[in-house]
Amino acid sequence: MLDGSHVSKGDQTRALALSTIAFTVCFAVWTIFSIIGVAIKKELGLSEFEFGLLVATPILTGSLTRLILGVWTEKYGGKIVFSLQMILTGLATWALTLAHTYVMYLIAALGIGLAGGSFIIGVAYVSRWYGPGKQGTALGIFGAGNVGAAVTKFLAPFVMVAYGWQGVAQVWAVGIALMGVIFFFLAKDDPMLVERRKTGVKAPSLREQFAPLRNLQVWRFSLYYFFVFGAFVALALWMPHYLIDVYGVDVKTAGMSAAAFSLSASLFRAYGGHLSDRFGARSVMYWTFGFSLIFLFMLSYPPTEYVIQGKDGPIHFSTEMGRWPFVVTLFCLGFFMSLGKAAVYKHIPVYYPKHVGAVGGLVGMIGGLGGFILPILFGALLDLTGIYTSCFALLFILVAIALVWMHMSIRQMERAAIGKTLDELPGLPEMQPIHIPGKTVMTTHTLDDWRPEDKAFWDEKGRKIARRNLWLSIPALLLAFSVWMVWSMVVARLPAIGFDFTPGQLFWLAALPGLSGATLRIFYSFMVPIFGGRLWTTLSTASLLLPAIGIGYSVQNPETPYLIFMVLALLCGLGGGNFASSMANIAYFFPKAEKGNALALNAGLGNLGVSVMQFLVPIVITMGVFGAMGGEAQTTAEGAQLWMQNAGFVWVPFIIVATIAAWLGMNDIADAKASFRDQAVIFTRFHNWIMCILYTGTFGSFIGYSAGFPLLTKLMFPEVNALQYVFLGPLVGALSRAATGWVSDKFGGGRVTFWVFLGMIVAVFGVITFLPTDGTGGSFAGFFACFMALFFLTGVGNASTFQMIPAIMGREIPRLMPNLDAPAIRKQAERESAAIIAFTSAIAAYGAFFIPKAYGTSIAMTGAPFMALWGFLGFYAICVVLTWVYYTRPGGLLHDLERGRIAAKPAQA
């Protein structure tokens, strides 16, 4: 490995100086649209979204090319790659002046984006001239070339005033092409490339260079850089436009003000490299994320007027950040982002010294994509909300996620290194003076010894503990489903109480909880082994208070913005996420012989929450259950009174009780603890993805039909009071799931799943047959009966598919990991089965979004839901084929097992 001792200081200085100057020029060209884009926007009359896309397009090219440019630099050397990249960028920048249409501008912008690829070329090139002890500082100095963004903001406005935006493009084009020529003649090949040529060693292959990209750590670094660099680029492009619109300044003043941010986010990168060498990159990342959260919270708070009812009458006051406080806060944010940029790239040569090009290229690509994606999101959020500070609110959420992930990863590494030492410490730091390891043991809810397959252990105490956790989990999950799907009932009644939303908007509101719930399930799938089932069940149940209380207040005012309802719909998805963690948690408690029934009870009775909600809500909204505390009734167009707020408020006391019960009565299993990396092996399992498809066909249908059934029934059969009947569908589906687990145990999950999908095809065809055409004909009785059959079949299929997963992994783990002994095979199969059960439930939950959205799209395009229903039928046909090909045909994975010709060995299941 290069230590820098055999390289002269003169050569190091030459390489660093030339690379930094070249990168500064490239960055100035890369961000050229931040200034000339304002003029082009006015010239072409672009919308906010079109402007955001134009500004972000060069960032797309600069990001996507980083990976391949990093690989080429590793192979051919930075001298030739850097030079060619700058010359080609100069040609593309000059071509911009020849464009006449928006599409031509976008094409030219793609070419200009090559300038952004310069970063990884410079990182791979400069890092080869310095040893590990100096790489952080050297790369920090090189990265300060980000100041090119400030150069553009300082100089381009004056050139544009004198010569127009075309003059800016021509001057910048000549400058970068000339720099490419200078670099080619003055720069030297890096010492590693020279040594490789002398010894005749071949350059590493693409396979070798890309090998580290399978590490989750690389993707975590990429998320960090998505913020510290991607958000920097995005804000550098967005701020002139923001300042002009918000503070009413001219383009020169906006450019100068925005340059302050670009300067601080660039120049201090060198200092960030020095701090990373001295204090460690990890500490610098904590500083970056911590202070960024503070500054982004300040920036995201919109101008607001308050009215407080005081004892002497209303007290009025307002908050608003002026231009200079805004610039100063932005400057401070840029300072810490610059430290973070250096810290991220301090990690890479240390962890991956032989793969700087590939790893740095990926991290740089993801970071650069932030500069492409974020301006588009900024424009979309502004169009959607009308709030300029929404861009900073988005970044606040991004930083919070990155900080939590980083901290969790660090804690896992600490526990892996000194886990026994940590376990000897008291639970509370203030107990340290009186704590004696082994003697003063605090009461814990963690089960250190858990052997459900040991019959004596199970009969003596295991069954009692497992059942207690199950019966505490079921009501928590029931409430989660109730809150998740309550929006489908609320949406159906919003027009009646004065909310003027279109059918398309209503279907969006009905679909959003499914979208957020399904997405959250992906993360919830891995939370139980990381946090423990007791803590996570407590937190996830308590989180249901947010949408429940929010719904209660928002529906009381017809002036509540549509955006607020969208946020509440997304928050209802918190309930949807709970299923994945709940099922994974319960799976750990029970032995194989009872696991299927326990999961069926947990899921089936939890699913019952949909039916409970659809039965209870129509009752409680007709009476003032909470009296004056619940607010006034809303009057419908027919003169009836409804208390729609009760649809949310009614769950609050039950959620509080369930949260307390989970914390006091549930347990964690020490053996079930695992990192995300341990669980992530399921992503390499082929059958994980097949089961995702099949479970989407069963549970995705159940939850999607539950979400869309009330509104579809109301639209197709307006003469029928749908709210009196719709609760029966989820009720049938939930009870059939809880009551038919034994069918799969007796006949085999694969065989039951096969026949379930055939039955669902017939039932969907029946729904199509009984729907009215062009508002005439149809049969509500037939329609309703076919939907009840669908719900019943989805319940049976939900149980059968989950029964298949442990059986599949029991067969696959011995084949995939033949070196494991029998206990290790059992443990690995249980771990992967639990993770797959949770992950498939996450993917399947997207049915709650796609089915209502498919109805809405079909009705919008054709005036009827037939197109959507035919699509569902086709999907079930695919599921039939997959089940038969992989599991139930002679030679299929489960065929012999389910036919009883071989016996499953407990140690291998």
ZAMARGU-4260 file (C-alpha; in steps of 0.2 Angstrom, whole numbers, plus 5000, padded with zeros to 4 digits):
<rodrens>
0) 5000/5000/5000 | 5006/5018/4996 | 5013/5027/5011 | 5018/5043/5002 | 5036/5041/5008
5) 5044/5038/4991 | 5035/5052/4982 | 5043/5069/4982 | 5034/5084/4990 | 5035/5093/4974
10) 5026/5080/4964 | 5013/5079/4978 | 5010/5098/4977 | 5009/5098/4958 | 4996/5084/4958
15) 4986/5092/4972 | 4987/5110/4965 | 4982/5105/4947 | 4968/5093/4952 | 4961/5106/4964
20) 4961/5120/4951 | 4954/5108/4938 | 4940/5103/4949 | 4936/5121/4953 | 4934/5125/4935
25) 4924/5109/4932 | 4912/5113/4947 | 4910/5131/4940 | 4904/5124/4924 | 4893/5110/4932
30) 4883/5123/4942 | 4882/5136/4927 | 4863/5133/4927 | 4861/5141/4944 | 4863/5158/4936
35) 4859/5156/4917 | 4845/5145/4921 | 4835/5160/4928 | 4837/5169/4911 | 4832/5153/4902
40) 4817/5150/4913 | 4811/5167/4909 | 4815/5165/4890 | 4806/5149/4888 | 4792/5152/4901
45) 4796/5136/4911 | 4786/5130/4926 | 4794/5127/4943 | 4795/5108/4939 | 4803/5111/4921
50) 4815/5123/4929 | 4820/5111/4942 | 4822/5097/4929 | 4834/5108/4918 | 4844/5114/4933
55) 4846/5096/4939 | 4850/5087/4922 | 4868/5091/4922 | 4869/5084/4940 | 4861/5068/4933
60) 4875/5065/4920 | 4889/5071/4933 | 4882/5058/4945 | 4879/5043/4934 | 4896/5045/4925
65) 4906/5045/4942 | 4906/5026/4944 | 4913/5022/4927 | 4925/5037/4927 | 4932/5031/4944
70) 4934/5014/4937 | 4943/5021/4921 | 4954/5032/4932 | 4959/5016/4942 | 4963/5008/4925
75) 4970/5021/4914 | 4976/5035/4926 | 4969/5052/4931 | 4980/5062/4919 | 4972/5056/4903
80) 4954/5053/4910 | 4954/5071/4918 | 4960/5079/4902 | 4948/5071/4890 | 4933/5074/4902
85) 4936/5093/4903 | 4939/5095/4884 | 4922/5085/4880 | 4913/5096/4893 | 4919/5112/4885
90) 4912/5106/4868 | 4895/5102/4877 | 4895/5119/4886 | 4898/5128/4869 | 4884/5118/4861
95) 4872/5125/4874 | 4872/5142/4865 | 4866/5133/4849 | 4850/5126/4857 | 4833/5133/4853
100) 4820/5122/4861 | 4818/5115/4879 | 4822/5097/4873 | 4838/5104/4865 | 4843/5113/4881
105) 4840/5096/4891 | 4852/5087/4879 | 4865/5100/4880 | 4864/5100/4899 | 4867/5081/4899
110) 4884/5084/4891 | 4888/5098/4903 | 4885/5086/4917 | 4901/5077/4912 | 4910/5091/4923
115) 4902/5083/4938 | 4912/5067/4935 | 4928/5076/4938 | 4927/5074/4957 | 4929/5055/4957
120) 4943/5057/4945 | 4952/5069/4956 | 4949/5058/4972 | 4956/5042/4964 | 4971/5052/4957
125) 4975/5063/4972 | 4973/5049/4985 | 4987/5039/4976 | 5000/5053/4980 | 4998/5053/4999
130) 4998/5040/5013 | 4984/5037/5025 | 4989/5049/5038 | 4988/5064/5025 | 4974/5058/5014
135) 4961/5066/5023 | 4969/5083/5022 | 4974/5081/5004 | 4957/5076/4999 | 4949/5090/5009
140) 4960/5103/5000 | 4955/5095/4983 | 4937/5095/4988 | 4938/5113/4991 | 4936/5115/4973
145) 4918/5115/4976 | 4921/5133/4978 | 4918/5133/4959 | 4900/5135/4963 | 4904/5151/4972
150) 4915/5157/4957 | 4900/5155/4945 | 4888/5164/4957 | 4901/5179/4959 | 4906/5181/4941
155) 4892/5174/4930 | 4879/5187/4935 | 4891/5201/4929 | 4895/5192/4913 | 4877/5189/4910
160) 4872/5207/4912 | 4886/5212/4900 | 4885/5198/4887 | 4869/5188/4890 | 4868/5170/4896
165) 4876/5164/4880 | 4891/5174/4884 | 4893/5165/4901 | 4891/5148/4892 | 4905/5153/4879
170) 4917/5160/4892 | 4915/5145/4904 | 4917/5133/4889 | 4933/5140/4883 | 4939/5140/4901
175) 4936/5122/4905 | 4943/5116/4888 | 4959/5126/4890 | 4961/5118/4908 | 4960/5101/4900
180) 4974/5105/4889 | 4985/5112/4903 | 4981/5097/4914 | 4987/5085/4901 | 5004/5094/4898
185) 5008/5098/4916 | 5001/5083/4926 | 5011/5067/4929 | 5005/5049/4930 | 5001/5044/4948
190) 5015/5033/4956 | 5004/5017/4957 | 5000/5018/4938 | 5019/5020/4935 | 5023/5006/4946
195) 5010/4995/4938 | 5017/4998/4921 | 5035/4995/4926 | 5030/4978/4934 | 5018/4973/4920
200) 5004/4970/4933 | 4987/4971/4925 | 4974/4983/4930 | 4961/4976/4942 | 4946/4969/4933
205) 4929/4977/4934 | 4923/4962/4944 | 4937/4965/4957 | 4934/4984/4958 | 4915/4982/4960
210) 4917/4968/4973 | 4916/4980/4989 | 4900/4987/4982 | 4890/4973/4990 | 4895/4979/5007
215) 4880/4988/5016 | 4893/5000/5023 | 4897/5007/5006 | 4878/5012/5004 | 4878/5020/5021
220) 4892/5031/5016 | 4882/5035/5000 | 4868/5041/5010 | 4879/5052/5020 | 4886/5059/5004
225) 4868/5061/4997 | 4866/5074/5010 | 4883/5083/5013 | 4886/5084/4994 | 4870/5081/4985
230) 4860/5093/4996 | 4875/5106/4994 | 4873/5105/4975 | 4854/5106/4976 | 4854/5121/4987
235) 4868/5129/4977 | 4857/5127/4961 | 4841/5132/4970 | 4846/5146/4981 | 4847/5160/4968
240) 4829/5156/4963 | 4824/5155/4981 | 4831/5172/4986 | 4824/5180/4971 | 4806/5174/4974
245) 4806/5175/4993 | 4816/5191/4996 | 4813/5200/4980 | 4831/5203/4976 | 4839/5205/4959
250) 4849/5191/4951 | 4866/5199/4956 | 4861/5201/4974 | 4854/5183/4974 | 4870/5176/4966
255) 4881/5185/4979 | 4870/5179/4994 | 4870/5161/4988 | 4888/5162/4985 | 4891/5164/5004
260) 4883/5146/5006 | 4894/5139/4992 | 4909/5147/4999 | 4907/5140/5016 | 4902/5123/5010
265) 4917/5122/4999 | 4932/5131/5007 | 4930/5123/5024 | 4931/5106/5016 | 4950/5106/5018
270) 4948/5110/5036 | 4936/5095/5037 | 4950/5084/5030 | 4962/5090/5044 | 4949/5088/5058
275) 4945/5070/5051 | 4964/5066/5051 | 4965/5073/5069 | 4949/5068/5078 | 4942/5054/5067
280) 4930/5055/5053 | 4916/5047/5064 | 4917/5062/5076 | 4916/5074/5062 | 4901/5066/5055
285) 4892/5067/5072 | 4896/5086/5072 | 4889/5088/5054 | 4873/5079/5057 | 4869/5086/5074
290) 4872/5104/5069 | 4864/5102/5052 | 4848/5096/5061 | 4848/5112/5071 | 4850/5124/5056
295) 4838/5115/5045 | 4825/5116/5058 | 4827/5135/5059 | 4827/5136/5040 | 4812/5125/5038
300) 4801/5135/5049 | 4790/5145/5037 | 4784/5163/5041 | 4770/5160/5053 | 4757/5171/5061
305) 4750/5167/5079 | 4735/5172/5089 | 4735/5168/5107 | 4720/5170/5117 | 4726/5180/5132
310) 4717/5186/5148 | 4716/5204/5140 | 4711/5198/5123 | 4720/5190/5108 | 4739/5192/5107
315) 4745/5193/5089 | 4763/5190/5084 | 4773/5182/5069 | 4789/5174/5065 | 4799/5176/5050
320) 4818/5174/5045 | 4825/5190/5037 | 4837/5189/5022 | 4853/5192/5032 | 4849/5179/5046
325) 4844/5167/5032 | 4861/5170/5024 | 4870/5168/5040 | 4861/5152/5045 | 4864/5145/5027
330) 4883/5149/5029 | 4884/5140/5045 | 4875/5125/5037 | 4887/5125/5023 | 4901/5125/5035
335) 4896/5109/5043 | 4891/5101/5026 | 4909/5105/5020 | 4916/5096/5036 | 4905/5081/5032
340) 4910/5080/5014 | 4928/5078/5019 | 4924/5066/5033 | 4915/5054/5021 | 4929/5053/5009
345) 4942/5051/5023 | 4933/5034/5026 | 4935/5027/5009 | 4954/5026/5006 | 4955/5019/5024
350) 4942/5006/5022 | 4945/5002/5004 | 4963/5007/4999 | 4963/4996/4983 | 4945/5001/4977
355) 4945/5020/4979 | 4939/5022/4961 | 4924/5010/4962 | 4919/5014/4980 | 4922/5032/4979
360) 4913/5032/4962 | 4898/5024/4969 | 4897/5036/4984 | 4900/5051/4973 | 4887/5045/4961
365) 4874/5043/4974 | 4879/5060/4981 | 4878/5068/4964 | 4861/5060/4962 | 4856/5070/4977
370) 4860/5085/4967 | 4849/5079/4953 | 4834/5072/4963 | 4833/5085/4976 | 4830/5101/4965
375) 4816/5091/4957 | 4809/5087/4974 | 4811/5105/4979 | 4801/5111/4964 | 4787/5097/4966
380) 4786/5101/4985 | 4784/5120/4981 | 4771/5116/4968 | 4762/5105/4980 | 4762/5114/4996
385) 4766/5132/4991 | 4778/5133/5005 | 4796/5139/5000 | 4804/5132/5016 | 4797/5114/5012
390) 4814/5111/5004 | 4823/5113/5021 | 4810/5102/5029 | 4814/5088/5017 | 4832/5089/5021
395) 4829/5089/5040 | 4820/5072/5038 | 4835/5066/5027 | 4848/5071/5040 | 4838/5063/5054
400) 4837/5046/5045 | 4856/5047/5041 | 4860/5051/5059 | 4850/5037/5066 | 4857/5024/5054
405) 4875/5030/5058 | 4872/5029/5077 | 4864/5012/5076 | 4878/5005/5065 | 4891/5012/5077
410) 4882/5005/5092 | 4881/4988/5084 | 4900/4988/5080 | 4904/4993/5098 | 4893/4979/5105
415) 4901/4967/5093 | 4918/4972/5100 | 4915/4974/5118 | 4898/4966/5121 | 4902/4957/5136
420) 4909/4972/5145 | 4893/4982/5140 | 4882/4968/5147 | 4891/4970/5164 | 4887/4988/5166
425) 4871/4993/5175 | 4855/4998/5166 | 4856/5016/5173 | 4873/5025/5174 | 4869/5033/5191
430) 4868/5015/5198 | 4887/5012/5194 | 4893/5016/5212 | 4882/5002/5220 | 4882/4990/5205
435) 4891/4973/5208 | 4891/4962/5192 | 4883/4946/5195 | 4875/4951/5211 | 4865/4967/5209
440) 4855/4962/5194 | 4840/4973/5189 | 4824/4965/5183 | 4824/4963/5164 | 4811/4958/5151
445) 4825/4950/5141 | 4824/4931/5139 | 4842/4925/5139 | 4837/4907/5139 | 4824/4903/5126
450) 4822/4885/5119 | 4805/4883/5111 | 4810/4866/5103 | 4815/4859/5119 | 4798/4850/5125
455) 4802/4850/5143 | 4807/4869/5143 | 4791/4873/5132 | 4779/4863/5144 | 4787/4870/5160
460) 4787/4889/5156 | 4790/4892/5137 | 4771/4890/5132 | 4765/4902/5145 | 4777/4916/5141
465) 4774/4914/5122 | 4755/4914/5124 | 4756/4930/5135 | 4766/4939/5122 | 4754/4933/5108
470) 4739/4939/5117 | 4747/4956/5120 | 4753/4957/5102 | 4736/4953/5095 | 4726/4969/5102
475) 4741/4980/5097 | 4741/4973/5079 | 4722/4975/5079 | 4723/4993/5083 | 4737/4995/5070
480) 4725/4989/5056 | 4711/4999/5063 | 4721/5015/5062 | 4729/5010/5045 | 4712/5007/5036
485) 4702/5020/5046 | 4706/5032/5032 | 4696/5022/5019 | 4680/5026/5030 | 4684/5044/5033
490) 4687/5047/5014 | 4671/5040/5010 | 4662/5053/5021 | 4672/5069/5018 | 4661/5075/5003
495) 4646/5074/5014 | 4653/5085/5027 | 4658/5099/5016 | 4676/5094/5009 | 4676/5098/4990
500) 4688/5085/4984 | 4687/5076/4967 | 4685/5057/4965 | 4704/5057/4960 | 4709/5066/4975
505) 4698/5054/4986 | 4706/5039/4979 | 4723/5046/4982 | 4719/5049/5000 | 4712/5031/5001
510) 4728/5024/4993 | 4742/5034/5002 | 4740/5024/5019 | 4744/5009/5009 | 4759/5017/5001
515) 4767/5023/5017 | 4762/5007/5027 | 4770/4996/5014 | 4786/5006/5013 | 4787/5007/5032
520) 4785/4988/5033 | 4802/4986/5023 | 4810/4995/5038 | 4799/4987/5051 | 4804/4970/5045
525) 4821/4972/5052 | 4818/4982/5068 | 4813/4968/5080 | 4830/4959/5080 | 4839/4976/5081
530) 4828/4984/5095 | 4819/4969/5103 | 4801/4965/5101 | 4795/4973/5117 | 4803/4990/5114
535) 4798/4990/5096 | 4780/4985/5099 | 4778/4998/5112 | 4785/5012/5101 | 4776/5007/5085
540) 4759/5006/5095 | 4762/5023/5103 | 4765/5030/5086 | 4747/5027/5081 | 4742/5041/5092
545) 4749/5054/5079 | 4736/5049/5065 | 4722/5045/5077 | 4723/5062/5085 | 4727/5071/5069
550) 4711/5064/5060 | 4701/5070/5075 | 4706/5088/5073 | 4707/5090/5055 | 4690/5083/5049
555) 4681/5097/5060 | 4686/5111/5048 | 4681/5110/5030 | 4695/5123/5026 | 4708/5111/5031
560) 4720/5110/5016 | 4721/5095/5006 | 4740/5094/5010 | 4736/5091/5028 | 4725/5076/5023
565) 4739/5069/5013 | 4751/5070/5028 | 4738/5061/5039 | 4735/5048/5026 | 4753/5044/5026
570) 4754/5044/5045 | 4740/5031/5045 | 4753/5020/5036 | 4762/5019/5053 | 4748/5006/5057
575) 4752/4996/5042 | 4771/4995/5046 | 4767/4986/5062 | 4762/4970/5054 | 4779/4966/5048
580) 4787/4968/5065 | 4773/4960/5074 | 4774/4944/5064 | 4793/4943/5065 | 4792/4945/5084
585) 4779/4932/5087 | 4788/4920/5075 | 4803/4919/5087 | 4792/4914/5102 | 4784/4897/5096
590) 4791/4880/5091 | 4789/4875/5073 | 4774/4863/5077 | 4764/4878/5084 | 4772/4893/5074
595) 4759/4892/5060 | 4744/4892/5071 | 4752/4907/5082 | 4756/4917/5066 | 4738/4914/5059
600) 4730/4920/5076 | 4741/4935/5077 | 4738/4940/5059 | 4720/4934/5057 | 4714/4943/5073
605) 4725/4957/5069 | 4718/4959/5052 | 4701/4959/5061 | 4705/4977/5065 | 4699/4982/5048
610) 4682/4974/5051 | 4681/4981/5069 | 4685/4998/5062 | 4672/4997/5048 | 4659/4991/5060
615) 4663/5004/5074 | 4666/5020/5065 | 4649/5021/5056 | 4642/5020/5074 | 4653/5032/5084
620) 4652/5046/5070 | 4633/5047/5073 | 4635/5052/5092 | 4644/5064/5103 | 4654/5050/5112
625) 4667/5062/5119 | 4655/5076/5123 | 4662/5094/5123 | 4680/5087/5123 | 4677/5079/5106
630) 4671/5095/5097 | 4655/5100/5088 | 4646/5090/5075 | 4647/5093/5057 | 4630/5095/5047
635) 4628/5085/5031 | 4620/5092/5015 | 4604/5082/5020 | 4604/5090/5037 | 4610/5075/5047
640) 4624/5078/5061 | 4640/5068/5061 | 4655/5068/5073 | 4668/5063/5060 | 4682/5067/5073
645) 4676/5051/5083 | 4683/5041/5069 | 4701/5046/5075 | 4697/5049/5093 | 4689/5033/5097
650) 4706/5023/5096 | 4716/5035/5107 | 4711/5027/5124 | 4714/5009/5117 | 4731/5014/5110
655) 4737/5020/5126 | 4731/5005/5136 | 4739/4993/5123 | 4755/5003/5123 | 4757/5002/5142
660) 4752/4983/5142 | 4766/4980/5129 | 4779/4988/5139 | 4774/4980/5155 | 4770/4962/5149
665) 4780/4958/5133 | 4798/4951/5132 | 4813/4952/5121 | 4822/4936/5116 | 4841/4938/5118
670) 4844/4925/5104 | 4833/4934/5092 | 4845/4949/5092 | 4853/4952/5075 | 4860/4966/5064
675) 4853/4971/5048 | 4868/4963/5039 | 4863/4946/5047 | 4845/4948/5041 | 4850/4955/5024
680) 4855/4938/5017 | 4837/4935/5013 | 4839/4947/4998 | 4850/4934/4990 | 4837/4920/4992
685) 4828/4917/4976 | 4812/4910/4985 | 4811/4926/4995 | 4806/4936/4979 | 4794/4922/4973
690) 4785/4922/4990 | 4784/4941/4989 | 4774/4939/4973 | 4763/4926/4980 | 4759/4935/4996
695) 4755/4951/4987 | 4742/4940/4978 | 4734/4935/4995 | 4737/4948/5008 | 4740/4962/4995
700) 4723/4958/4988 | 4715/4957/5006 | 4722/4974/5011 | 4719/4982/4994 | 4701/4977/4993
705) 4698/4982/5011 | 4705/5000/5007 | 4695/5001/4990 | 4679/4992/4994 | 4669/5005/5003
710) 4673/5019/4989 | 4671/5007/4975 | 4654/5000/4981 | 4648/5018/4984 | 4653/5023/4966
715) 4646/5008/4958 | 4630/5006/4968 | 4626/5023/4974 | 4608/5018/4979 | 4616/5006/4992
720) 4621/5012/5009 | 4639/5004/5007 | 4645/5008/5025 | 4632/4996/5032 | 4640/4981/5023
725) 4658/4984/5019 | 4665/4978/5036 | 4659/4961/5032 | 4673/4958/5019 | 4688/4961/5030
730) 4679/4952/5044 | 4677/4936/5033 | 4695/4938/5027 | 4702/4940/5045 | 4692/4925/5052
735) 4696/4914/5038 | 4714/4917/5040 | 4713/4914/5059 | 4702/4898/5057 | 4710/4889/5042
740) 4728/4888/5047 | 4725/4869/5050 | 4720/4867/5032 | 4738/4871/5026 | 4745/4861/5040
745) 4735/4846/5034 | 4736/4847/5015 | 4751/4858/5013 | 4753/4877/5011 | 4759/4876/4993
750) 4744/4865/4987 | 4731/4876/4996 | 4739/4892/4989 | 4737/4885/4971 | 4719/4881/4973
755) 4716/4898/4982 | 4723/4908/4967 | 4712/4897/4955 | 4697/4902/4966 | 4701/4920/4966
760) 4702/4920/4947 | 4684/4914/4947 | 4678/4926/4960 | 4686/4942/4951 | 4677/4936/4935
765) 4661/4936/4945 | 4664/4953/4951 | 4667/4959/4933 | 4651/4950/4928 | 4640/4958/4941
770) 4646/4976/4940 | 4634/4989/4931 | 4639/4994/4913 | 4638/5013/4909 | 4628/5015/4925
775) 4614/5002/4921 | 4612/4984/4925 | 4623/4975/4937 | 4618/4966/4953 | 4623/4971/4970
780) 4620/4954/4978 | 4631/4945/4965 | 4644/4959/4966 | 4644/4957/4985 | 4644/4938/4986
785) 4659/4937/4974 | 4669/4950/4985 | 4665/4940/5000 | 4672/4925/4991 | 4687/4935/4987
790) 4690/4940/5005 | 4687/4922/5011 | 4700/4916/4999 | 4713/4929/5003 | 4712/4924/5021
795) 4715/4906/5017 | 4729/4911/5006 | 4737/4922/5019 | 4738/4908/5031 | 4744/4895/5018
800) 4758/4907/5011 | 4765/4910/5028 | 4765/4891/5031 | 4775/4889/5016 | 4790/4900/5021
805) 4797/4890/5036 | 4795/4874/5025 | 4804/4882/5011 | 4818/4888/5021 | 4819/4871/5031
810) 4823/4863/5014 | 4834/4877/5007 | 4846/4881/5022 | 4854/4863/5022 | 4857/4865/5004
815) 4864/4883/5004 | 4874/4881/5021 | 4879/4862/5021 | 4893/4866/5034 | 4881/4871/5048
820) 4876/4858/5061 | 4858/4853/5065 | 4855/4867/5079 | 4864/4880/5068 | 4853/4875/5053
825) 4837/4877/5064 | 4842/4894/5070 | 4847/4900/5053 | 4831/4894/5046 | 4821/4902/5059
830) 4830/4918/5057 | 4828/4919/5039 | 4810/4913/5039 | 4805/4927/5051 | 4814/4940/5041
835) 4806/4933/5025 | 4789/4933/5033 | 4791/4951/5038 | 4799/4957/5021 | 4785/4948/5011
840) 4772/4957/5021 | 4780/4973/5017 | 4780/4971/4999 | 4762/4964/4999 | 4756/4979/5008
845) 4758/4989/4993 | 4742/4981/4987 | 4734/4994/4999 | 4740/5007/4988 | 4739/5000/4970
850) 4722/4992/4971 | 4713/5008/4976 | 4724/5018/4964 | 4721/5006/4950 | 4702/5008/4953
855) 4704/5027/4952 | 4715/5026/4936 | 4704/5014/4928 | 4688/5025/4931 | 4698/5041/4926
860) 4703/5033/4909 | 4688/5022/4905 | 4674/5028/4916 | 4673/5010/4925 | 4684/4999/4935
865) 4684/4985/4923 | 4702/4988/4917 | 4709/4986/4935 | 4699/4971/4938 | 4705/4962/4923
870) 4723/4967/4928 | 4720/4958/4945 | 4714/4943/4936 | 4729/4942/4925 | 4741/4944/4941
875) 4732/4929/4949 | 4735/4918/4934 | 4754/4922/4935 | 4753/4917/4954 | 4745/4900/4949
880) 4759/4897/4937 | 4773/4902/4949 | 4765/4891/4963 | 4764/4876/4952 | 4781/4878/4944
885) 4791/4880/4959 | 4782/4871/4973 | 4768/4860/4969 | 4772/4851/4953 | 4781/4834/4953
890) 4799/4839/4957 | 4794/4855/4965 | 4802/4861/4981 | 4787/4856/4992 | 4779/4842/4982
895) 4787/4828/4991 | 4785/4836/5008 | 4767/4840/5006 | 4763/4823/4998 | 4770/4815/5014
900) 4784/4804/5005 | 4798/4812/5016 | 4797/4818/5033 | 4804/4834/5039 | 4817/4833/5052
905) 4815/4845/5066 | 4833/4849/5067 | 4833/4854/5049 | 4818/4864/5049
</rodrens>
